[in-house]
Amino acid sequence: MTLEIYTLGRWVVLPGREDEFVSAWRALAELFLSLEHPPPEGTGVLVRSLDDPRVFYSFGPWDDPAHVAEMRAHPDTAARIGALVALCEDAAPGGYEVVARA
């Protein structure tokens, strides 16, 4: 199996800050698309829980683990992720690999 890498985050947004969070996520996505090795355009996804509109998940594929490392090393990444975290009462971004499909 070819290594498949995703970034994925679970975000619990502060009450009333949901629209700001979506805008901040879009700003982060724009940064990612400007990288030398961006994720495939149109594949970054932000979803919101139907049960709790403050809970979001973001995810997207990357072609290579080195591209994720490049993204994390970009000087603007920490600030943009920090902007997301500042809008949340709980945030858990991370990197993952696909290990099974159904």
C-alpha positions as CSV (number, residue, x, y, z in Angstrom):
1,M,0.0,0.0,0.0
2,T,1.3,3.5,-0.9
3,L,1.6,5.8,2.1
4,E,-1.4,8.1,2.2
5,I,-1.0,11.2,4.5
6,Y,-3.7,13.4,5.8
7,T,-3.8,16.3,8.2
8,L,-6.9,16.3,10.4
9,G,-8.1,18.5,13.2
10,R,-10.9,18.5,15.7
11,W,-12.0,21.9,16.8
12,V,-14.5,23.0,19.4
13,V,-15.1,26.6,18.7
14,L,-16.0,29.2,21.3
15,P,-19.7,30.2,21.3
16,G,-20.5,32.8,18.7
17,R,-17.1,32.6,17.0
18,E,-18.0,30.0,14.4
19,D,-18.0,32.4,11.4
20,E,-14.6,33.8,12.5
21,F,-13.3,30.3,12.7
22,V,-14.4,29.4,9.2
23,S,-12.7,32.6,7.9
24,A,-9.5,31.7,9.7
25,W,-9.6,28.2,8.4
26,R,-9.9,29.5,4.8
27,A,-6.9,31.8,5.4
28,L,-4.9,28.7,6.5
29,A,-6.1,26.8,3.4
30,E,-5.0,29.7,1.2
31,L,-1.5,29.5,2.7
32,F,-1.3,25.8,2.1
33,L,-2.2,26.3,-1.6
34,S,0.6,28.9,-1.9
35,L,3.3,26.4,-0.8
36,E,5.9,25.0,-3.2
37,H,4.3,21.6,-2.7
38,P,0.6,22.3,-1.9
39,P,-2.0,19.7,-1.2
40,P,-4.2,18.8,-4.2
41,E,-6.5,21.9,-4.7
42,G,-10.1,21.4,-3.7
43,T,-9.3,18.5,-1.4
44,G,-9.1,20.4,1.9
45,V,-12.4,20.0,3.8
46,L,-14.0,21.7,6.8
47,V,-17.1,20.0,8.2
48,R,-19.4,21.0,11.0
49,S,-21.3,18.7,13.3
50,L,-25.0,18.5,12.8
51,D,-25.5,17.9,16.5
52,D,-23.3,20.6,17.9
53,P,-22.6,23.6,15.5
54,R,-19.4,24.5,17.5
55,V,-17.7,21.2,16.6
56,F,-15.7,21.2,13.4
57,Y,-13.3,18.7,11.7
58,S,-10.8,19.7,9.1
59,F,-8.9,17.3,6.9
60,G,-7.1,16.9,3.6
61,P,-4.6,14.7,1.8
62,W,-1.0,15.4,1.2
63,D,1.2,13.8,-1.5
64,D,4.2,13.2,0.7
65,P,5.1,13.4,4.4
66,A,7.9,15.8,3.4
67,H,5.3,18.2,2.1
68,V,3.5,18.2,5.4
69,A,6.9,19.0,7.1
70,E,7.4,21.8,4.6
71,M,3.9,23.2,5.5
72,R,4.7,23.0,9.2
73,A,8.0,24.8,8.7
74,H,6.5,27.7,6.8
75,P,6.9,30.9,8.9
76,D,3.2,31.7,8.6
77,T,1.8,28.3,9.5
78,A,2.1,28.6,13.3
79,A,0.5,32.0,13.3
80,R,-2.5,30.8,11.2
81,I,-3.0,27.7,13.2
82,G,-2.6,29.8,16.4
83,A,-5.4,32.0,15.1
84,L,-7.6,28.9,14.8
85,V,-6.7,27.7,18.3
86,A,-7.4,31.1,19.8
87,L,-11.0,30.8,18.5
88,C,-11.4,27.4,20.2
89,E,-12.0,26.0,23.7
90,D,-10.4,22.7,22.4
91,A,-8.3,22.1,19.4
92,A,-6.5,18.9,18.3
93,P,-4.8,19.3,14.9
94,G,-2.4,16.5,13.7
95,G,-1.1,14.3,10.9
96,Y,-2.3,10.8,10.1
97,E,-1.7,8.0,7.7
98,V,-4.3,5.8,6.1
99,V,-4.0,2.2,7.4
100,A,-7.2,0.6,6.1
101,R,-10.1,1.3,3.7
102,A,-13.6,-0.3,3.5
